[in-house]
Amino acid sequence: MVLTAGVLAVDAGNSKTDVAVVAADGTVLATARGGGFRPPVVGVEAAVDKVAQAVEQAFTAAGVESVDHVSACLANADFPVEEEQLAAALHARAWGASTEVRNDTFAVLRAGVTEPRGVAVVCGAGINCVGMRPDGRTARFPALGRISGDWGGGWGLAEEALWHASRAEDGRGPATALARTLPAHFGLPSMYALVEALHLEHIGTARRHELTPVLFATAVDGDAVARGLVDRLADEVVTMATVALTRLDLLEEETPVLLGGGVLAARHPQLDDGVRDLLASRAPKAVPRVVTASPVLGAALLGLDRMGASGEVQERVRAYFED
């Protein structure tokens, strides 16, 4: 049995946790998947317990008892103080000799670049942006929703669509096909009926996420309100990316801008074209591309960066996940 490996990589999001055990030479010894990581809902220790289940499974499959370094990219690690608290909680589990925690957006960024240099915007349930340079400088946002100045993400888009559709139906706002397409998704005849069903929880709160694809489909059909929301999201994505590039003094250098998360990875033509057109105008040297690799790859590469691994070692890990 190999008792110690090089890196334990953890990518823990709200809905799932992926882990990988990586040897010092870049060989991926084992991977595992566990439940979502939600410390604000269940508490830190219970959330770490979810990660522990996947880690124990991966350690058993890899035949190891510990690693040299734990590289964890976690949802809900929005401030440095939260990263420190979560790092302490993970380190207490004695999985590795050292532990580093970053926000999970850093995993998407590192997965999409060959060196720790660039900017990533992730738009899934929420929206976030980070940037990094090889010298350790980073740029980030709190990404806590409207209280921290954010707009967008699947949840936010669904809320906006509901707002416009309700006002269109009762006369307070301009006409939009969303007043028909949103309730029709749930087999309901009107926005009034949909609002009632949501309020009384006949339709679960989590199902509001289903309305984001409806919004995009309505935009494709030419609805002006829906198209306006998609255009606004493109503007938000580019605004965040441009600010991060500026903070890192990368605006005048050719720099990758990685686009990740379910909303951006879906490559909706209006959104995708809008982001690229706005970037070409505001940050002409930015090189946008969608990240499709698993974010746990990014967590592994960040760990290998910390250990000073060679490019050959890093490419071995990348080949495993990209193949």
N, C-alpha and C positions, 0 to 999 in steps of 0.2 A: 504494500500500500504506500502511495505517495502521501506523506503526511502534510506537506506544505506546498501550496501553489503560489503563483505570482500575484494575481489580481482577482478579487471578487468584484465583478461589475454588477451594479443594481440600477435598474431603471424602474421606478415605482410611480405610477400614475394613479389617478382617482379610480380607474376601473380595473387595472391589472398591474402586476409586478413581474418584470422579467429579470432573471439573474443569469450570469455566466461566470464560470470558473476558468481562468486563463492561466496557462503555465508561463514561466518566465520567457520561454522562446516563442510565445505567441500562439501556441496550440490551445484551442478551446477544448477543455477537458469535459465540460458538461454544461447544460443549460436547464433552466426550469422556469415555470410560470406559476404565479400565485395570485391572490386576490388584490383588490384595490388598496391604495395607501391613503387613508383619510384621517389624519390626526385631529383636525378640527372637529370631526364628528364623533370619533370613538376614543380619542385620547392618544398620546404619543406611544405608550407602552403597548396598547392593543394594536395600534397601527404597525408597530415594529414586529409584533407577533406574526402578522400577516406576511411580512417580509421573511421572517425566520422560517416559516414553513417552506418557502421556496428555496431558501439558502440551504436548509438541511437536506432537502431532496437533491440539490445540485452537488453538495459536498459528498453525499453518499454515492452518487453516480460517478463522481470524479475520483473517489477514493482518497479524499483529503480531509484533514481536520481543521485546517486554518490556511490563511494566505498572508503574504507579506503586506498587502495593502488593499483596503476596501475603498472602492470608488463608487459612490452612490449619488445618483441624480434623482431627486425626489420632488414630486408635486407638493405644493403647500410649503415649500421652503422659499419664501418670498423675500425675506430680509436676512442679512448676514447673521443676526442674532438667532434666527430660526435655524439656519444652517448649522450654527455652532451647537445649539441644543439637540438637534437631530443627530449630529455627528457623535455627540456624547452618548446618546441613547443607543446608537448602533455599536459604538466602540465597547460599550459595556457588555455586549453579547460575546465579546472575545473571538470574533471571526477573523480579525487580522491584527498585525502589529501596529498598523496605522490606519486611520479612517478619515476620508474627506467627503463632505456632502456639498453638493451644488443643486441649484434649481434644475428641474428636469429639462428646461429649455436648452441648457448647455449641452445635454446629450444629443439633441437634434442637431445643434450647430457642429459639434465635433464629429458626428457621424458623417457629415456632408463635406468635410474638408480634409486635406492631407496633412495640414499642420493647424495648430490652434490659432487660426487667424481668420476672422470674418464676422458676419452678423447673421443671426437667424431670427425669423419671425414665425411663431407658431400660432395657428388659429384652429383650435379644436372646439371644446366646450367654451373656452375663454380665449383671450388673446394675450400674447406676451412676446417680448423681444429681448435678446441679449447679444452682446458682441464680445470678442476677445482678441488679444494680441499675444504672440509668443512670449513677450516680456512679462506676462501676467496681468496686464491691464485689462479691465473688463468694463462693459457698459451694461446697465440693466434698468428695469423698471419694477416698481412694486407689483403691478399687475393684479390688483385686488378688485377690479371692477370700476364702477363709476366713482367711488370715493378716491381712487388714485388716478382718475382722468382717463380711464380706458373706455373704449367703445368697440363693440364687435364680438367675435366669437360666436359659436353656434347658439349658445343660450341667449346672448344679447340680440342676435339677429331674429330669433324666434319672438322675443319680447317686442321688438320694433315692428315686426310684421303684424302681430296681434294688435298693437296700438293703432297702426294705420288702418287695419281692416275694420276694427270696431268703430272708429270715427267715420270711416266711409259709409258704413251701414246705417249709422244713426244721423248722418248729415253734418257732423262737425268737421269732416275732412273731405279731401277730394276723393272722387271715385277711384277704386282700385279692384282689380280682379281678385286680390287677396281676400276680400270679403266673401268670395265664393269658394276659392280653392282651399283656404285653411279649414273651414268647417267640413267641406266635402271630404277631406282626408280622413276624417273620423266618422264619416257617414252621417253628418249632421246638416240640417237645412239652412242654418244661419249663424252669424257671429254671436247673436244673442244666446243661441243654444250652446255654442262652444264655450262662451264665457261662463255660462251657468255650469256646464259640465266640469270645467276646470276649477271653478270656485268650490263646488260641492265635492270635488275630487272623485267624480265618476270617471274622469280621465286622470290618471296619475300625473303628478307634477313632472316626473322624469320624461314623460312622453312629449313634452313641449319640444324636445330636441328634434322630434320627427318633422317639425314644421320648417326647419331650415332648408332641407331639400325641396320642400314645396315652394318656398320663397324663390329659390333659384330656378325652378321649373317655370314659375309664373313670370320671372324676369325674361327667360328665354322666349316666352310667348309674346313679349313686347310690352308688358304692363309698365307704365312709367314709374309708379311708386316703387314697385319691386326692383326695377332697374336702378332707381336712385339709391336704394339701400345697398345694392351690390357695388355701385360706384363709390359710395361712401366708405365701404369696407376696404376697397382698393386704396383709397386715399389714406385711411388709417394705417394700413400695412406699410405703405411707403413712408408715411410720416415717422413712424417708429424706426424704421430701418435707417432713414436719413439722419435722424437725431443720433442714433447709436454710431453710425459711421463718423459723424462730426465729432462726437465726444472722443473717439479713438483716433482722431486725425487720419482717417482712412478715406475721407470723401474724395480726395484727389488721387488716390491710388486704385489700381484695379483690384477689386475686393469681392469675394463671393458673398452673395446674399442668399441664404438658404431659406426656403419656404416649406414649412412642415405643418403637421396637424391635419385632421380629417377634412376641414373646409378647404384649405389651400391645396392639399394633395389630390383632391377630387378634380382639379384642373378645369373648373367651370370656365368656359371660354371668355365670358365677359370679365370675370374677376381676374383671370390669368393675364389676359391682354391688358386690362386696366393697370395692374401692378407693374407690368413690364413697361408700358408706355410712360407711366408716371416716374418710374425709376430712371428711364432714359432721359427724362427732362430734369429731374432734381438731383440725380446722382449718376451722371453719364458713365462713370467708370465702374459702377456696380455690375456684377455678373450674376443675375438671378438664376436659380435652379431649384427644382422641387426635390426634397430629400425623401427617398423611398426606403432607405436602409433602416433596420430596426434601431431605435434609440439606444438599446443596451450596447450596441457597437460603440456609440459615442462615449458611454460611461467607461467601457473597457479601454478605449484609446486615451481618455483623460487619466486613467490609472496608470497606463503605460508611459504617458508623458511624465507623470510624477516620478516614475522609476527610472527615467532616462533611457527608455527602450529605443533600440535602433529602428530605422525606417523599415528594415526587412521584417522585424518582429511585428510591427504595426500592420504591415501589409498582409501578413499571415492571418491576423485576426480579421482584417477587413475582408479578405477573400472568403473566409468561413461564412460570414454573415451575408455577404453580397451574392455568393453562389447559391 
